[in-house]
Amino acid sequence: MDTIMRVKNLQKYFPVKKKNFFGVGKDYVKANKDLTIDIYEGETLGIVGESGCGKSTFGRTIIQLQRQTGGSTLYYGETIEDFMPRYVKKVYQQLPQKMKQFTDSVNELQSIESKLATDSAADVEATTERLRLKKIAFENEYGNTLRLVGGLILHDDLQKVSKLLSSRYEAAAKVAASKRALTFNQQKQAMNGAVD
């Protein structure tokens, strides 16, 4: 069986400020430390552990939504930068920034919602209106992000992306109809269609 993914000595550390006798220092929360795993074709992988043990961080890190601190992650023997389609590379670089903006927006909405519970009767109307406007702005900014998949969500011209996806779906339907599998290189070439 082919190795789909090979993770070797994966590390994901988060920096934290630590106060000590001499002032503020820097320390790290080690969410994932030296994880090694091979995932083979046809294999199903389940990750089990206590709450807060690093399962989600591991998942986000191996698909590179979060940059790994150390180690290597290979997909069919290539790094994600080599493996991913060309049109996603620009988007891939923007993901951490977009994710932070998204998280900040969600936190702001939750903050306004929680403020409603403590507002005086006179302030409820103003806070409700502010919340309504923030929800509209959130939907305008992230609505497509939540509806679409992967790196395509940030592409400047979604019509070109849509045409590319249509051609992929047609190719996939033909493969399914003929019940034959494409080799990995053929699949990768099909993924690298230009969206320029």
MIDRENDO-287346 format. One record per residue (C-alpha): residue in one letter; x, y, z. Coordinates in nm, 3 decimals, always signed. Each point is the difference from the previous one (the first is absolute). Layout:
  r        X        Y        Z
  A        X        Y        Z
...
end
This chain:
  r        X        Y        Z
  M   +0.000   +0.000   +0.000
  D   +0.112   +0.356   -0.075
  T   +0.077   +0.238   +0.284
  I   -0.239   +0.293   -0.034
  M   +0.143   +0.204   +0.284
  R   +0.324   -0.031   +0.194
  V   +0.040   +0.213   +0.311
  K   +0.338   -0.009   +0.172
  N   +0.089   +0.167   +0.332
  L   -0.284   +0.252   -0.034
  Q   +0.016   +0.280   +0.254
  K   -0.246   +0.281   +0.058
  Y   +0.087   +0.247   +0.274
  F   -0.192   +0.314   +0.094
  P   +0.198   +0.290   +0.156
  V   -0.134   +0.140   +0.327
  K   +0.116   +0.288   +0.215
  K   +0.116   -0.109   +0.342
  K   +0.050   +0.234   +0.294
  N   +0.282   -0.083   +0.233
  F   +0.215   +0.172   +0.259
  F   +0.215   +0.163   -0.271
  G   -0.289   +0.132   -0.208
  V   -0.182   -0.144   -0.299
  G   +0.156   -0.298   -0.172
  K   -0.106   -0.224   -0.285
  D   -0.114   -0.357   +0.043
  Y   -0.181   -0.249   -0.224
  V   -0.306   -0.219   +0.028
  K   +0.100   -0.322   -0.173
  A   -0.327   -0.109   -0.160
  N   +0.165   -0.270   -0.215
  K   +0.348   -0.131   +0.067
  D   +0.189   -0.240   -0.228
  L   -0.300   -0.179   -0.155
  T   +0.080   -0.253   -0.272
  I   -0.265   -0.181   -0.205
  D   -0.050   -0.154   -0.344
  I   -0.345   -0.010   -0.159
  Y   -0.047   -0.255   -0.277
  E   -0.244   -0.013   -0.288
  G   -0.330   -0.157   +0.105
  E   +0.074   +0.052   +0.368
  T   -0.226   +0.187   +0.240
  L   +0.168   +0.191   +0.280
  G   -0.168   +0.091   +0.327
  I   +0.158   +0.220   +0.264
  V   -0.122   -0.045   +0.356
  G   +0.102   +0.190   +0.311
  E   -0.103   +0.220   +0.287
  S   -0.139   +0.346   -0.054
  G   +0.286   +0.242   -0.060
  C   +0.261   -0.265   -0.081
  G   +0.075   +0.138   -0.350
  K   -0.224   -0.206   -0.234
  S   -0.145   +0.300   -0.184
  T   +0.337   +0.174   -0.011
  F   +0.150   -0.314   -0.153
  G   -0.274   -0.011   -0.266
  R   +0.036   +0.368   -0.083
  T   +0.378   -0.028   -0.011
  I   +0.024   -0.302   -0.230
  I   -0.225   +0.171   -0.255
  Q   +0.203   +0.317   +0.054
  L   -0.277   +0.228   +0.125
  Q   +0.254   +0.072   +0.270
  R   +0.371   +0.008   -0.077
  Q   +0.193   -0.276   +0.170
  T   +0.282   +0.099   +0.232
  G   +0.218   -0.293   -0.100
  G   +0.003   -0.334   -0.177
  S   -0.118   -0.090   -0.348
  T   -0.335   -0.082   -0.159
  L   -0.003   -0.163   -0.343
  Y   -0.300   -0.070   -0.224
  Y   +0.079   -0.274   -0.251
  G   +0.367   +0.080   +0.063
  E   -0.032   +0.377   -0.051
  T   -0.041   +0.296   +0.232
  I   -0.335   +0.177   -0.007
  E   +0.154   +0.293   -0.191
  D   +0.109   -0.239   -0.278
  F   -0.321   -0.201   +0.013
  M   -0.267   +0.267   -0.001
  P   -0.144   +0.140   -0.323
  R   +0.157   +0.325   -0.118
  Y   -0.313   +0.207   +0.050
  V   -0.014   -0.093   +0.370
  K   +0.358   +0.101   +0.085
  K   -0.079   +0.371   +0.030
  V   -0.305   -0.081   +0.209
  Y   +0.198   -0.241   +0.216
  Q   +0.230   +0.284   +0.101
  Q   -0.303   +0.209   +0.102
  L   -0.170   -0.267   +0.212
  P   +0.153   +0.082   +0.340
  Q   -0.089   +0.368   -0.044
  K   -0.352   -0.079   -0.123
  M   -0.056   -0.250   +0.282
  K   +0.105   +0.261   +0.257
  Q   -0.232   +0.261   -0.153
  F   -0.284   -0.253   -0.001
  T   +0.064   -0.098   +0.364
  D   +0.020   +0.366   +0.103
  S   -0.333   +0.069   -0.174
  V   -0.168   -0.297   +0.171
  N   +0.137   +0.112   +0.338
  E   -0.130   +0.353   -0.060
  L   -0.348   -0.133   -0.085
  Q   -0.002   -0.216   +0.313
  S   +0.114   +0.295   +0.210
  I   -0.287   +0.216   -0.128
  E   -0.249   -0.284   +0.058
  S   +0.118   -0.048   +0.358
  K   -0.021   +0.377   +0.055
  L   -0.371   -0.019   -0.082
  A   -0.061   -0.210   +0.312
  T   +0.156   +0.264   +0.227
  D   -0.121   +0.317   -0.174
  S   -0.252   +0.225   +0.163
  A   -0.341   +0.029   -0.165
  A   +0.104   +0.335   -0.152
  D   +0.310   -0.150   -0.168
  V   -0.156   -0.322   -0.133
  E   -0.138   +0.162   -0.316
  A   +0.334   +0.157   -0.097
  T   +0.192   -0.323   +0.071
  T   -0.255   -0.205   -0.196
  E   +0.040   +0.232   -0.300
  R   +0.379   -0.016   +0.028
  L   -0.018   -0.380   +0.012
  R   -0.229   -0.008   -0.307
  L   +0.240   +0.217   -0.201
  K   +0.302   -0.208   +0.110
  K   -0.179   -0.321   -0.108
  I   -0.071   +0.151   -0.342
  A   +0.366   +0.104   -0.035
  F   +0.109   -0.347   +0.115
  E   -0.225   -0.170   -0.258
  N   +0.130   +0.228   -0.276
  E   +0.363   -0.067   +0.095
  Y   -0.013   -0.371   +0.082
  G   -0.323   -0.135   -0.153
  N   +0.172   -0.144   -0.307
  T   +0.286   -0.122   +0.217
  L   -0.242   -0.212   +0.198
  R   -0.174   -0.131   -0.312
  L   +0.297   -0.084   -0.220
  V   +0.279   -0.249   +0.053
  G   +0.373   +0.031   +0.057
  G   +0.227   +0.262   -0.150
  L   -0.248   +0.089   -0.275
  I   -0.189   +0.218   +0.244
  L   +0.244   +0.287   -0.030
  H   +0.063   -0.001   -0.373
  D   -0.064   +0.338   -0.161
  D   -0.211   -0.138   -0.287
  L   -0.245   -0.264   +0.122
  Q   -0.147   -0.044   -0.351
  K   +0.333   -0.138   -0.124
  V   +0.017   -0.227   +0.303
  S   -0.354   -0.117   -0.072
  K   +0.094   -0.091   -0.361
  L   +0.305   -0.190   +0.124
  L   -0.208   -0.190   +0.257
  S   -0.259   -0.086   -0.265
  S   +0.269   -0.152   -0.221
  R   +0.130   -0.199   +0.299
  Y   -0.346   -0.132   +0.082
  E   -0.045   -0.107   -0.363
  A   +0.336   -0.181   +0.006
  A   -0.090   -0.168   +0.330
  A   -0.336   -0.113   -0.140
  K   +0.172   -0.154   -0.304
  V   +0.246   -0.185   +0.223
  A   -0.282   -0.127   +0.221
  A   -0.200   -0.110   -0.303
  S   +0.289   -0.196   -0.146
  K   +0.091   -0.138   +0.346
  R   +0.370   +0.047   -0.050
  A   +0.240   +0.184   +0.227
  L   +0.232   +0.275   -0.115
  T   +0.360   -0.013   +0.111
  F   +0.104   +0.261   +0.254
  N   +0.194   +0.203   -0.260
  Q   -0.305   +0.016   -0.227
  Q   -0.212   +0.118   +0.293
  K   +0.258   +0.262   +0.090
  Q   +0.019   +0.127   -0.359
  A   -0.379   +0.031   -0.007
  M   +0.014   +0.203   +0.322
  N   +0.252   +0.244   -0.143
  G   -0.233   +0.155   -0.255
  A   +0.069   +0.370   -0.046
  V   -0.233   +0.253   +0.157
  D   +0.192   +0.298   -0.139
end
